[in-house]
Amino acid sequence: MTAKPSTTVANLRDLGGTPLTGGRTVRSGLLLRSGALDRLDPAADPAVAALGLRTVIDLRSDAERADHPDRIPDGVRLLVRDVLADKMSESRTPAAAQLKDLLVDPVVAEEHLGGGKAQALFGSVYRSFVSTASAHSAYRTLLTEAADPQAGPLLFHCTAGKDRTGWGATVVLSLLGADDDTLMAEYLSVNPAVKAAFAPLIEGFTAAGGDPDIALALIGVFPSYLEAGLDEVRIRYGSMEKYVREGLGVPDETVEALRARLVA
């Protein structure tokens, strides 16, 4: 569900209220997702101040954080976990953290991302969420912290709050008992906010002759992206529970604590 509108944080959403099996829901006010916090002004943003955040998990790369460092309220603990560190070091192909840079030049974008390459690239990125050690570390931290009452209200984010953050939300909600339709609905629900945030970039790209389909492939999220990650889970582990236990190294006791804390 959408949190109260924020004037300084893009794509802010409270996972509270998400429907779960058995007529239950996710408890509100404890687990939130968003885009980057580089423009956050707690003093001028009562919606964020009211959240009472205790912990922020930043899933971005070193370069992203250097260019747009988080601004967080006083007393909030910041944990940095670069999901894409291994993906970016092992591949010459730009990962999700760098893709918007390609929208500066329509010719370069067409070369790297035209003809379905953008969709294939995102599929590869989502599979890396399941397969790489850096992603395992990041999502292990997310689950461990979300299960800990001492972490308090927790917000996790990347740059746009759609891919790395979207996968994290999918893993958590799956463990809590959300069905496939709910997982996809939550995943896709960020599209309006993300497209609005990047509207000037899209408009500039298309005005310069860029293919709007390429821009939308980069800026938005699509079912095929999430399905690639879920398929990788099935191939490597067989189920989300085994991915969490064997891939992320999160013990069953932590998963039970997560459910006890977040299921209303």
C-alpha positions as CSV (number, residue, x, y, z in Angstrom):
1,M,0.0,0.0,0.0
2,T,1.1,3.6,-0.5
3,A,2.4,5.3,2.6
4,K,1.3,8.9,3.3
5,P,2.6,11.1,0.5
6,S,6.2,12.2,1.0
7,T,7.5,15.5,-0.4
8,T,11.1,14.4,-0.4
9,V,11.2,10.6,-0.8
10,A,10.3,9.0,-4.2
11,N,8.2,5.9,-4.4
12,L,7.6,5.5,-0.7
13,R,5.4,2.5,0.1
14,D,4.5,0.7,3.3
15,L,4.2,-3.0,2.8
16,G,1.7,-3.0,5.6
17,G,-1.8,-4.0,4.6
18,T,-0.7,-6.4,1.9
19,P,-3.1,-9.3,1.9
20,L,-1.9,-12.7,2.9
21,T,-3.4,-16.2,2.8
22,G,-6.0,-17.0,5.4
23,G,-7.4,-13.5,5.5
24,R,-4.4,-12.1,7.3
25,T,-2.3,-9.0,6.3
26,V,1.1,-7.5,6.7
27,R,1.3,-5.4,9.9
28,S,1.6,-1.7,9.0
29,G,4.3,0.7,9.9
30,L,7.1,-1.8,10.3
31,L,8.5,-2.4,6.8
32,L,8.7,0.2,4.1
33,R,10.3,0.5,0.7
34,S,11.3,3.5,-1.4
35,G,13.7,5.1,-3.9
36,A,16.9,6.9,-2.8
37,L,16.8,9.1,0.2
38,D,19.2,11.8,-1.2
39,R,16.5,14.4,-1.1
40,L,15.0,13.5,2.2
41,D,14.4,16.5,4.6
42,P,13.0,15.1,7.8
43,A,12.3,18.5,9.2
44,A,10.2,19.5,6.1
45,D,8.6,16.2,5.5
46,P,6.1,15.2,8.3
47,A,5.1,12.0,6.4
48,V,8.6,10.6,6.9
49,A,9.1,12.0,10.4
50,A,5.9,10.2,11.4
51,L,7.3,6.9,10.4
52,G,9.7,6.8,13.4
53,L,12.3,5.0,11.3
54,R,15.1,3.2,13.2
55,T,16.9,1.4,10.4
56,V,17.6,2.1,6.7
57,I,19.1,-0.5,4.4
58,D,20.7,1.0,1.3
59,L,21.0,-1.6,-1.5
60,R,22.9,0.7,-4.0
61,S,26.4,0.5,-5.4
62,D,29.3,2.6,-4.2
63,A,29.0,4.9,-7.2
64,E,25.3,5.5,-6.7
65,R,25.9,6.3,-3.0
66,A,28.8,8.7,-3.8
67,D,26.7,10.6,-6.4
68,H,23.5,10.7,-4.3
69,P,24.3,10.0,-0.6
70,D,21.3,9.2,1.7
71,R,20.1,11.8,4.0
72,I,18.5,10.1,7.0
73,P,17.0,11.3,10.2
74,D,19.2,11.7,13.3
75,G,19.5,8.4,15.3
76,V,18.6,6.2,12.4
77,R,21.0,3.3,11.7
78,L,22.2,3.0,8.1
79,L,23.2,-0.4,6.7
80,V,24.9,-0.5,3.3
81,R,24.5,-3.7,1.2
82,D,25.4,-3.5,-2.5
83,V,23.2,-6.1,-4.2
84,L,24.9,-5.7,-7.6
85,A,28.6,-5.7,-6.6
86,D,29.3,-9.2,-8.0
87,K,27.1,-8.7,-11.1
88,M,28.9,-5.5,-12.0
89,S,32.3,-6.9,-11.5
90,E,31.7,-10.1,-13.5
91,S,30.0,-8.5,-16.5
92,R,30.9,-5.8,-19.0
93,T,27.2,-5.2,-19.6
94,P,25.7,-2.3,-17.6
95,A,23.7,-3.4,-14.7
96,A,20.5,-1.8,-13.3
97,A,22.6,0.7,-11.3
98,Q,24.0,2.2,-14.5
99,L,21.2,1.9,-17.1
100,K,19.7,5.4,-16.8
101,D,23.1,6.8,-18.0
102,L,22.4,5.1,-21.4
103,L,19.4,7.3,-21.9
104,V,21.6,10.3,-22.5
105,D,22.4,9.1,-26.0
106,P,19.7,7.5,-28.2
107,V,22.3,6.0,-30.5
108,V,24.2,4.3,-27.7
109,A,20.9,3.2,-26.1
110,E,19.8,1.6,-29.4
111,E,23.1,-0.2,-29.7
112,H,23.1,-1.6,-26.2
113,L,19.4,-1.9,-25.4
114,G,17.4,-2.1,-28.7
115,G,15.8,-5.1,-30.2
116,G,14.8,-6.7,-26.9
117,K,18.3,-6.4,-25.3
118,A,16.9,-4.3,-22.5
119,Q,14.5,-6.9,-21.5
120,A,17.1,-9.7,-21.7
121,L,19.5,-7.5,-19.6
122,F,17.0,-7.1,-16.9
123,G,16.2,-10.8,-16.9
124,S,19.9,-11.4,-16.3
125,V,20.0,-8.8,-13.5
126,Y,17.1,-10.4,-11.7
127,R,18.7,-13.9,-12.0
128,S,21.8,-12.4,-10.4
129,F,19.6,-11.4,-7.4
130,V,19.3,-15.2,-6.8
131,S,22.7,-16.4,-7.8
132,T,25.4,-13.9,-6.6
133,A,27.1,-13.7,-3.2
134,S,26.7,-9.9,-2.9
135,A,22.9,-10.3,-3.5
136,H,22.8,-13.1,-1.0
137,S,24.5,-10.9,1.6
138,A,22.1,-8.0,1.0
139,Y,18.9,-10.0,1.2
140,R,20.1,-12.0,4.2
141,T,20.6,-8.7,6.0
142,L,17.1,-7.5,4.9
143,L,15.4,-10.6,6.3
144,T,17.5,-10.7,9.5
145,E,16.8,-7.1,10.3
146,A,13.1,-7.2,9.4
147,A,12.7,-10.1,11.8
148,D,14.4,-8.2,14.7
149,P,12.1,-6.0,16.8
150,Q,15.1,-3.9,17.8
151,A,15.4,-2.8,14.2
152,G,12.2,-0.9,14.6
153,P,10.4,0.5,11.6
154,L,12.7,-0.4,8.7
155,L,13.0,1.1,5.3
156,F,14.9,-0.5,2.4
157,H,15.7,1.1,-0.9
158,C,17.8,1.3,-4.0
159,T,17.8,4.2,-6.5
160,A,14.4,4.1,-8.1
161,G,13.0,1.6,-5.6
162,K,11.8,-0.9,-8.3
163,D,14.3,-3.7,-9.1
164,R,16.6,-4.4,-6.2
165,T,14.0,-3.2,-3.8
166,G,11.2,-4.9,-5.7
167,W,13.0,-8.3,-5.4
168,G,13.5,-7.7,-1.6
169,A,9.8,-7.0,-1.2
170,T,8.9,-10.1,-3.2
171,V,11.1,-12.4,-1.0
172,V,9.6,-11.0,2.2
173,L,6.0,-11.1,1.1
174,S,6.4,-14.6,-0.2
175,L,7.7,-15.8,3.1
176,L,4.8,-14.1,4.9
177,G,2.3,-15.9,2.8
178,A,1.3,-13.7,-0.1
179,D,0.1,-15.5,-3.2
180,D,1.5,-15.2,-6.7
181,D,-1.0,-12.6,-7.8
182,T,-0.4,-10.4,-4.8
183,L,3.4,-10.6,-5.3
184,M,3.0,-9.5,-8.9
185,A,0.6,-6.7,-8.0
186,E,2.9,-5.3,-5.4
187,Y,5.8,-5.6,-7.7
188,L,4.0,-3.7,-10.5
189,S,2.4,-1.1,-8.3
190,V,5.5,1.1,-8.3
191,N,5.2,1.8,-12.0
192,P,3.2,5.1,-11.8
193,A,5.5,6.6,-9.2
194,V,8.7,5.5,-11.0
195,K,7.5,6.8,-14.4
196,A,6.5,10.1,-12.9
197,A,9.8,10.5,-11.2
198,F,11.7,9.8,-14.4
199,A,9.3,11.6,-16.8
200,P,11.8,14.4,-17.6
201,L,14.4,11.9,-18.5
202,I,12.1,9.9,-20.7
203,E,10.8,13.1,-22.4
204,G,14.3,14.3,-23.1
205,F,15.4,10.9,-24.5
206,T,12.4,10.6,-26.9
207,A,12.7,14.3,-27.9
208,A,16.3,13.5,-29.0
209,G,15.0,10.6,-31.2
210,G,15.2,7.8,-28.7
211,D,12.9,4.8,-28.8
212,P,10.3,5.2,-26.1
213,D,10.1,1.4,-25.7
214,I,13.7,1.4,-24.6
215,A,13.1,4.1,-22.1
216,L,10.1,2.3,-20.6
217,A,12.0,-1.0,-20.5
218,L,14.6,0.8,-18.3
219,I,12.4,3.0,-16.2
220,G,9.4,0.7,-15.6
221,V,9.0,-2.8,-14.2
222,F,7.5,-5.7,-16.2
223,P,6.2,-9.1,-15.2
224,S,8.9,-10.8,-17.2
225,Y,11.6,-9.2,-15.0
226,L,10.2,-10.6,-11.8
227,E,9.4,-14.0,-13.5
228,A,13.1,-14.3,-14.4
229,G,14.1,-14.1,-10.7
230,L,11.4,-16.5,-9.6
231,D,12.4,-18.9,-12.3
232,E,16.0,-18.8,-11.1
233,V,14.7,-19.6,-7.6
234,R,12.9,-22.7,-9.0
235,I,15.9,-23.8,-11.0
236,R,18.5,-23.5,-8.3
237,Y,16.5,-24.2,-5.1
238,G,13.0,-25.5,-6.0
239,S,11.2,-23.1,-3.7
240,M,11.5,-19.7,-2.0
241,E,11.9,-21.3,1.4
242,K,14.9,-23.3,0.2
243,Y,16.4,-20.2,-1.5
244,V,16.1,-18.3,1.7
245,R,17.5,-21.2,3.9
246,E,20.2,-22.5,1.6
247,G,21.0,-19.6,-0.7
248,L,20.7,-16.7,1.7
249,G,21.7,-18.7,4.8
250,V,18.7,-17.5,6.8
251,P,17.7,-20.1,9.4
252,D,14.1,-21.2,9.9
253,E,14.0,-19.5,13.3
254,T,14.6,-16.2,11.7
255,V,11.8,-16.8,9.1
256,E,9.4,-17.7,12.0
257,A,10.4,-14.5,13.8
258,L,9.8,-12.5,10.6
259,R,6.3,-14.0,10.4
260,A,5.6,-13.4,14.0
261,R,6.6,-9.8,13.8
262,L,5.1,-8.8,10.5
263,V,1.9,-10.9,10.1
264,A,-1.2,-9.2,11.5
